[in-house]
Amino acid sequence: MPQTMTVRNVDDEIYSRLSTLAKKQRRSLNAQVLAILEEALMRENARAGSVADLLAEAERIRHTVRRRKGAPDSAEVLRRARAERGA
């Protein structure tokens, strides 16, 4: 069921820009605001999905690297590198 929302204290400049954009898009001001909100939420969902995908891929790679026999421990590699720089 659609809900009603009121936006208060809209700056004159923002209102004017929204109104101009709505006219260019041949939309009512309400339809333009809804379109902008919908687009922003879709972008946010896409970004969240891509971050989740990247984290899942990083986890997959981490497990793959861990399973390889003879692969050095990253903490040990860092300790050695730091020791060499400090020497």
C-alpha positions, 0 to 999 in steps of 0.5 A: 500500500502506498504511503504518504511522506512530507518533506519539510524545510526544502531549500528554495534552490533545491525546490526550483531545481526539482521543479525544473527537472520535473518539467524537463522529464514531463513529470509532476514534482511528486513523480520526479521526487519518487523517481529520484528516490527510487534511482538512489535506492537502486544504486545503493542496492547495486553498490551493496550487492557489489560490495557483498560480491567482492567480499565473497570473492575475497573470501573464496580467494583467501580459502584457495590460497590457504589450501595450497601446500607450501604457501607461506604464512602472510604474517611470517612474510611480513615479519621477515620483510620488516626485519630486513628493512630494520636491519 
